[in-house]
Amino acid sequence: MPDLRARDLHAQDRVIAIMRIGVLVVAAAVQLGLNAPPLVRHQAEYRPAWVVDAAFVALLLVTAACAVWVPRGRPLPVSVVAIGTIVVLTASSAVTAALPPDGFFLDVHWSFGLVGWHLLVLLFDRVGLLVAALTTHFAVSVVQFALVGGHDRAEIGAAGVVVLSVLSFQAAIAVITLVLRRQSRQAARVAADRDRVATRAALAEQWERDLRTTFAGQLGATLPLLVGLADRTLDPREDDTRHRCALAATQLRRLFAENDDVPDPLVHEVAACVDAAQRRGVEVSLAVSGAAVAVPTAVRRELTAPLVVALSAVRERARVSVLRTDREVRVAVVTDTAVGDGIGGGSALVEVECGTYGEHTRMEARWRTRTG
């Protein structure tokens, strides 16, 4: 799924990059191939001519600057867009101001159609600003045309035809750009939704597998006990059998609690172990201090494993405590029963200390959240 999404996005980006390059090529070809000859032919008609020449060179420089960035397939930098747009609109206004009174929207007015292509190159990725810039360009040109005055009906009609034809063609390019970018965003959203669904499905499947494995391992240790009770090879009146039953019940109770969605999973699992002991009639107190700390599932299992063993052996009373600090998490229990060798010595993640004093056992499991 991620590969398919990457292909979709790459294809959309490639189409947009090709369109951006195409618009740049059109702008350069129009300026050099179609607008340079009229500039040379009508040099004597401009007042002053150097302003028009300077505007032509400025537009060439904008094209050159865009040619540095556009082939890279990425949007133009904001600085290039801002400066280029100001230069283009200024050049258009300067050329229009230098026209002869009867030269508006004719061959001598070469900048009118050209400037729109430059704006398309500069604002290709900013459609809203492109529409605003094109509107400004056409409005300023029309206002300058109106301020000259003295135009007859034929000139006004001819000017309207030119304005409408240039505006409609360049506006069509802007609309195509907008539609293409909207489809690109929709494709990206669809691909993202598809990936999220696939990821959720994969995570759910992995969670189900882990859950089955965990339960299978736990039940694998419990099934022999159930079989022994069922075929009467184990006597429920014997202390060892009752202890094995208590251990299995506490382990299963903690395992069920592990899969609950609660704010403080560690305390919830410890409380489940305490509850299993209390259901057997054991008097157990639980003390919790410190703010909740995020403890990985594997670490919680190792922190509570010695507690499960200790509580399953309790006869009458036990005290359980959970201490959380910024540096470590501790789970401790004091029982009225000598547990013996049932509690392990810890692991690379969790340190376990256990001591038996007469008929009492003290156990503490410690996980250091910070090393060093």
SULZIJO-V648470 format. One record per residue. N is the residue number from 1. RES is the residue in one letter. SS is DSSP state (h for helix, s for strand, l for the rest). NEAR is the number of other ideal C-beta (glycine too) atoms within 8 Angstrom. Layout:
n: {N;N}
res: {RES;RES}
ss: {SS;SS}
near: {NEAR;NEAR}
This chain:
n: {1;2;3;4;5;6;7;8;9;10;11;12;13;14;15;16;17;18;19;20;21;22;23;24;25;26;27;28;29;30;31;32;33;34;35;36;37;38;39;40;41;42;43;44;45;46;47;48;49;50;51;52;53;54;55;56;57;58;59;60;61;62;63;64;65;66;67;68;69;70;71;72;73;74;75;76;77;78;79;80;81;82;83;84;85;86;87;88;89;90;91;92;93;94;95;96;97;98;99;100;101;102;103;104;105;106;107;108;109;110;111;112;113;114;115;116;117;118;119;120;121;122;123;124;125;126;127;128;129;130;131;132;133;134;135;136;137;138;139;140;141;142;143;144;145;146;147;148;149;150;151;152;153;154;155;156;157;158;159;160;161;162;163;164;165;166;167;168;169;170;171;172;173;174;175;176;177;178;179;180;181;182;183;184;185;186;187;188;189;190;191;192;193;194;195;196;197;198;199;200;201;202;203;204;205;206;207;208;209;210;211;212;213;214;215;216;217;218;219;220;221;222;223;224;225;226;227;228;229;230;231;232;233;234;235;236;237;238;239;240;241;242;243;244;245;246;247;248;249;250;251;252;253;254;255;256;257;258;259;260;261;262;263;264;265;266;267;268;269;270;271;272;273;274;275;276;277;278;279;280;281;282;283;284;285;286;287;288;289;290;291;292;293;294;295;296;297;298;299;300;301;302;303;304;305;306;307;308;309;310;311;312;313;314;315;316;317;318;319;320;321;322;323;324;325;326;327;328;329;330;331;332;333;334;335;336;337;338;339;340;341;342;343;344;345;346;347;348;349;350;351;352;353;354;355;356;357;358;359;360;361;362;363;364;365;366;367;368;369;370;371;372}
res: {M;P;D;L;R;A;R;D;L;H;A;Q;D;R;V;I;A;I;M;R;I;G;V;L;V;V;A;A;A;V;Q;L;G;L;N;A;P;P;L;V;R;H;Q;A;E;Y;R;P;A;W;V;V;D;A;A;F;V;A;L;L;L;V;T;A;A;C;A;V;W;V;P;R;G;R;P;L;P;V;S;V;V;A;I;G;T;I;V;V;L;T;A;S;S;A;V;T;A;A;L;P;P;D;G;F;F;L;D;V;H;W;S;F;G;L;V;G;W;H;L;L;V;L;L;F;D;R;V;G;L;L;V;A;A;L;T;T;H;F;A;V;S;V;V;Q;F;A;L;V;G;G;H;D;R;A;E;I;G;A;A;G;V;V;V;L;S;V;L;S;F;Q;A;A;I;A;V;I;T;L;V;L;R;R;Q;S;R;Q;A;A;R;V;A;A;D;R;D;R;V;A;T;R;A;A;L;A;E;Q;W;E;R;D;L;R;T;T;F;A;G;Q;L;G;A;T;L;P;L;L;V;G;L;A;D;R;T;L;D;P;R;E;D;D;T;R;H;R;C;A;L;A;A;T;Q;L;R;R;L;F;A;E;N;D;D;V;P;D;P;L;V;H;E;V;A;A;C;V;D;A;A;Q;R;R;G;V;E;V;S;L;A;V;S;G;A;A;V;A;V;P;T;A;V;R;R;E;L;T;A;P;L;V;V;A;L;S;A;V;R;E;R;A;R;V;S;V;L;R;T;D;R;E;V;R;V;A;V;V;T;D;T;A;V;G;D;G;I;G;G;G;S;A;L;V;E;V;E;C;G;T;Y;G;E;H;T;R;M;E;A;R;W;R;T;R;T;G}
ss: {l;h;h;h;h;h;h;h;h;h;h;h;h;h;h;h;h;h;h;h;h;h;h;h;h;h;h;h;h;h;h;h;h;h;h;h;h;h;h;h;h;l;h;h;h;l;l;l;h;h;h;h;h;h;h;h;h;h;h;h;h;h;h;h;h;h;h;h;h;h;l;l;l;l;l;l;l;h;h;h;h;h;h;h;h;h;h;h;h;h;h;h;h;h;h;h;h;l;l;l;l;l;l;l;l;l;l;l;l;l;h;h;h;h;h;h;h;h;h;h;h;h;l;l;l;l;h;h;h;h;h;h;h;h;h;h;h;h;h;h;h;h;h;h;h;h;h;h;l;l;l;l;h;h;h;h;h;h;h;h;h;h;h;h;h;h;h;h;h;h;h;h;h;h;h;h;h;h;h;h;h;h;h;h;h;h;h;h;h;h;h;h;h;h;h;h;h;h;h;h;h;h;h;h;h;h;h;h;h;h;h;h;h;h;h;h;h;h;h;h;h;h;h;h;h;h;h;h;h;h;l;l;l;l;l;l;l;l;h;h;h;h;h;h;h;h;h;h;h;h;h;h;h;h;h;h;h;h;l;l;l;l;l;l;h;h;h;h;h;h;h;h;h;h;h;h;h;h;h;l;l;l;s;s;s;s;s;s;s;l;l;l;l;l;l;l;h;h;h;h;h;h;h;h;h;h;h;h;h;h;h;h;l;l;l;l;s;s;s;s;s;s;s;s;l;l;l;s;s;s;s;s;s;s;s;l;l;l;l;l;l;l;l;l;l;s;l;l;l;l;s;s;s;s;s;s;s;l;l;s;s;s;s;s;s;s;s;s;l;l;l;l}
near: {7;6;6;9;12;8;8;11;12;8;8;12;10;9;10;11;9;8;12;13;10;8;13;13;8;9;15;10;9;12;15;7;7;9;13;10;7;11;12;7;7;11;9;5;9;13;6;7;10;6;12;14;9;9;14;14;8;11;16;9;9;13;14;8;10;15;10;6;11;11;6;5;7;4;5;12;7;6;6;12;12;8;8;14;13;8;12;14;13;10;14;15;10;12;15;15;8;11;12;8;7;6;10;14;10;7;7;11;12;12;13;12;9;13;14;12;14;14;14;15;14;15;13;13;8;8;11;6;9;14;9;8;13;14;8;9;13;10;8;12;14;9;8;12;12;7;6;9;5;4;8;5;5;6;10;9;8;9;12;8;8;10;12;8;8;11;11;8;8;12;9;8;10;13;8;9;13;9;8;11;11;8;9;13;8;8;11;11;8;8;12;9;8;11;11;8;8;9;8;8;8;8;8;8;8;8;8;8;8;8;9;8;8;10;9;8;8;11;8;7;10;11;8;7;12;8;8;10;11;6;6;6;4;10;6;8;5;8;5;6;13;10;10;10;11;13;12;11;10;14;12;10;12;14;11;9;11;12;6;8;2;6;3;7;11;15;10;11;13;14;10;12;16;12;9;14;15;10;6;7;4;12;7;13;7;10;8;7;7;8;4;8;9;4;10;6;7;7;11;13;9;13;15;15;10;15;15;13;12;15;18;12;15;14;6;6;9;15;9;16;12;16;9;10;7;4;6;9;14;12;15;12;14;9;14;9;10;8;13;6;3;6;10;7;3;8;6;2;7;11;8;13;7;11;7;9;6;5;5;11;14;10;17;10;17;11;14;8;8;7;3;2}
